[in-house]
Amino acid sequence: MTLYDQLGRSDGIAALVDDIVDAHLRNPTIKARYEPLAEDPERFEQAKKHLRDFLGMGSGGPEEYAGRSMPDTHYGMNISAAEYMAACDDIMTTLDANDIDEGAKKDVLFIAWSLKDEIMRL
């Protein structure tokens, strides 16, 4: 079973992305980065589509991510280690809440951690 299957395939990943973004909007450490995006429904939906495609493709699914690279997307944001950890915590809490098994959670955490140098302090 692939990570894509373990995350619930397309529908499961869509639900996870919605829950993760909702968690980010409630997280006092990072919500200020997401609130302006949430105020623009078109941009907000486009960002969630990119997240769904990125997670789908990265977990072995058929989705194709057509967004910008991680460094290009996050350049100039100067995301701190605390903000990155807050985002990772939201991801892990969401996976727990959706009963994703430990092996899949470790795989997702590995992916998130492997991207930190492409996202933090740019």
N, C-alpha and C positions, 0 to 999 in steps of 0.2 A: 504494500500500500504506500503510495507516494505521500509526501507532505501535503500536496494539493488535496488528495482524498481525505486526509486526516483533518484538514481545515474545513471540510464540507463542500469542496469544489466551488464553483462559481457563486452559488447562492449563499453558502456558508461564509465565504470570504467577503461577500458584499455585506452580510450581517455583521461580521467582525469589524470591518472598516467603519461601518456606521457607529458601532459601539465604541471603538477606539477614538474616533473623532469626538464623539459625545464626551468621553472621559477627558480628552484633552481640553475641551471647552469648560469643564468643571475644575480642572487642575489649576490651583492658584499659581503654580510655578510657570506654566506655559500658556494659560488661556489667553493672555493678551496677544499672543502670536496668532491665535486662531479666530478670535472675535471679529477682526476686520474682514476676514475671509468669509465668515458665516453671514455677515451683513450683505454680501453680494451673492444671491442664490445661484447665479450662473457660474461664477468663479468657484463657489463652494462645491457645486456638483461636479465641475471639471476636476477639481483637486481630488475629490473622493474617487472619481473614475480613474485618475492616475494611480491612486493608492491601490484600488482594486486590481488594476492591470499589473502594477508592479509586484504586488503580493502574489497574484495568480501566476504570473510568469516565473517569479523567483521560487515558487513552491513546486514548479514542474507542470503547471497547467498550460492550456493552449492560448491564454491571453497574451497579447503583445503590448508591451509598454512602449508608448511613443512619446513620452514626455522627455523633458530635459534630463541631462545627467545629474547625479546627486550633487556634485560640486557646483554645477551651473544653477541648479535650483536653489541651493542654500547660500550661494555667494553673497556676501555683504550682510548676512543675518547675524553673524558672530554668535552662534548658538553656544552657550556655555555647557560645561560638563553637567552641571546641575539640571539644566533644561533637558539635555539629552537623556539623563537618567530618569527624569520625570516622565518623559515620553515612553521610555522603555518600561518603566513601572506600569504605566497605563496599559501598554500592550499586554504585559504579563497578567495583570489583573483582569483584563478583558478575556484573555484566553482561559483563565481559571473560571470566570463566570459563565463561559460557554462550554465548559466541560471538555476542553481540549486536553488530550493526554500528555503526560510528562515528556515523552520522547518528542512529540511535535512542538511542545513549548520550548524545549531545549534547542530544537532546530531553528525556530523563529528567533529566539534570543541570539543564537550564533549569527544568523543573518543580520540582525539589527546591530550587533556589536561589531561585525566585520565592516559595516558601513560608517562607523563613527568618524573615522578620519576624513571621509568624504563629505561630512555634514557639519561637524563641530568646528568652531572658531574660524570660519571662512569669511 
